[in-house]
Amino acid sequence: MTGGLLSPPSVWRLKPFIYRLEGLRCDSCGHFHPLNYFVCRKCGSKKLVRDRLPERGRLVHFTVVTQAQHGFEHAAPFIAGLVQMDDGTYLLGQMTDCDPENLTPGMVVEAVVRRLRANDDSSLIAYGIKFRPVI
């Protein structure tokens, strides 16, 4: 697979976000941007400051994915969850270290770095944020 999530340039561009949940927050409206933008995509302000999302949030909803998209077939079935971080930002991510029977909307979850997938063509292993119930 060329390009996409596993290309080295895209991994380096997203590195602060996919490993530390770091990005830019608009000083005017508070909107969080995982990529480096010059203006806020919500209000148009140029007052963007480096910030990190909280590591904890609450599970809003989840589903079990049985037919994964190309490149993630090895992981199916897996749990995808919508998480509202403690600052109000919503993130969609894979749940880990749990079974669907143990998940309930509203439970506290935390961000952890885990292996997402490997690219056989380039031998590049992609790591990123997944969520797990707080132990």
C-alpha positions as CSV (number, residue, x, y, z in Angstrom):
1,M,0.0,0.0,0.0
2,T,1.4,3.4,-1.0
3,G,0.4,6.7,0.5
4,G,-2.4,6.8,3.1
5,L,-1.9,6.3,6.8
6,L,1.3,4.3,6.7
7,S,3.3,6.4,4.3
8,P,6.4,7.8,6.2
9,P,5.5,11.4,5.4
10,S,2.0,11.1,6.8
11,V,3.2,9.3,9.9
12,W,5.8,12.1,10.6
13,R,3.2,14.8,10.0
14,L,0.7,13.2,12.5
15,K,3.3,12.0,15.0
16,P,2.5,14.6,17.7
17,F,-1.2,13.7,17.6
18,I,-1.0,9.9,17.1
19,Y,1.5,9.4,20.0
20,R,0.7,12.2,22.4
21,L,-2.8,13.6,21.4
22,E,-1.0,16.9,20.7
23,G,-2.2,19.5,18.3
24,L,-3.3,23.1,18.1
25,R,-6.2,24.7,20.0
26,C,-7.8,27.9,18.9
27,D,-7.4,30.7,21.5
28,S,-10.6,32.3,20.3
29,C,-13.1,29.5,20.1
30,G,-11.3,26.6,21.8
31,H,-11.6,24.2,18.8
32,F,-8.9,21.5,18.8
33,H,-7.0,20.7,15.5
34,P,-4.8,17.5,15.3
35,L,-3.0,18.9,12.3
36,N,-0.9,22.1,12.0
37,Y,-3.3,24.7,10.5
38,F,-2.6,28.4,10.0
39,V,-6.2,29.4,10.8
40,C,-8.9,27.8,12.9
41,R,-11.2,25.7,10.7
42,K,-14.1,26.6,12.9
43,C,-13.9,30.4,13.4
44,G,-11.1,31.5,11.1
45,S,-8.9,32.9,13.9
46,K,-5.1,32.9,13.5
47,K,-4.6,32.6,17.3
48,L,-3.6,28.9,17.5
49,V,-1.6,27.5,20.4
50,R,0.0,24.1,20.9
51,D,-2.0,22.0,23.3
52,R,-2.6,18.4,24.3
53,L,-5.9,16.6,24.7
54,P,-6.6,15.0,28.1
55,E,-5.7,11.4,28.4
56,R,-9.0,10.4,29.8
57,G,-12.6,10.7,28.7
58,R,-16.0,8.9,28.8
59,L,-17.2,6.3,26.4
60,V,-20.2,7.7,24.5
61,H,-21.1,4.8,22.3
62,F,-19.4,1.7,20.8
63,T,-19.9,-0.9,18.2
64,V,-18.2,-4.2,17.2
65,V,-16.7,-4.0,13.7
66,T,-16.7,-7.4,12.0
67,Q,-15.8,-6.4,8.4
68,A,-12.8,-4.1,8.7
69,Q,-11.6,-1.7,6.0
70,H,-8.6,-2.6,3.8
71,G,-5.4,-2.9,5.9
72,F,-7.2,-3.7,9.2
73,E,-8.6,-7.1,8.2
74,H,-6.2,-8.8,10.7
75,A,-7.8,-6.9,13.6
76,A,-11.4,-7.8,12.9
77,P,-13.5,-8.2,14.9
78,F,-12.6,-5.1,17.0
79,I,-14.5,-2.6,19.0
80,A,-14.7,1.0,17.8
81,G,-15.8,3.6,20.3
82,L,-16.8,7.3,20.4
83,V,-15.0,9.0,23.3
84,Q,-15.7,12.4,24.7
85,M,-12.4,13.6,26.2
86,D,-12.4,15.5,29.5
87,D,-12.1,18.8,27.6
88,G,-15.2,18.0,25.5
89,T,-13.4,17.0,22.3
90,Y,-14.9,13.9,20.6
91,L,-12.5,11.2,19.2
92,L,-13.4,8.0,17.4
93,G,-11.0,5.2,18.2
94,Q,-10.4,1.5,18.7
95,M,-11.0,0.1,22.1
96,T,-8.5,-2.4,23.6
97,D,-7.9,-4.5,26.6
98,C,-11.6,-5.2,27.1
99,D,-14.6,-7.2,25.8
100,P,-17.8,-5.6,24.5
101,E,-19.7,-7.2,27.4
102,N,-17.7,-5.1,29.9
103,L,-18.3,-1.7,28.2
104,T,-21.0,0.7,29.1
105,P,-21.7,4.2,27.8
106,G,-20.4,6.7,30.3
107,M,-17.6,4.6,31.6
108,V,-14.2,6.3,32.0
109,V,-11.6,5.3,29.5
110,E,-7.9,6.3,28.9
111,A,-5.8,6.8,25.9
112,V,-2.9,4.3,25.4
113,V,-0.4,3.8,22.6
114,R,-0.8,0.5,20.8
115,R,0.1,-1.1,17.5
116,L,-2.4,-0.3,14.8
117,R,-1.1,-2.3,11.9
118,A,2.0,-3.2,9.8
119,N,2.6,-2.6,6.2
120,D,4.2,-5.6,4.5
121,D,5.5,-3.5,1.5
122,S,7.5,-1.0,3.6
123,S,8.0,-2.9,6.8
124,L,6.6,0.2,8.6
125,I,4.6,-0.6,11.8
126,A,2.0,2.0,12.7
127,Y,1.3,2.8,16.3
128,G,-1.3,5.1,17.6
129,I,-3.9,5.9,20.2
130,K,-6.5,3.3,21.3
131,F,-8.7,3.5,24.4
132,R,-9.1,1.2,27.3
133,P,-11.3,1.2,30.4
134,V,-9.5,2.8,33.4
135,I,-8.0,0.1,35.6
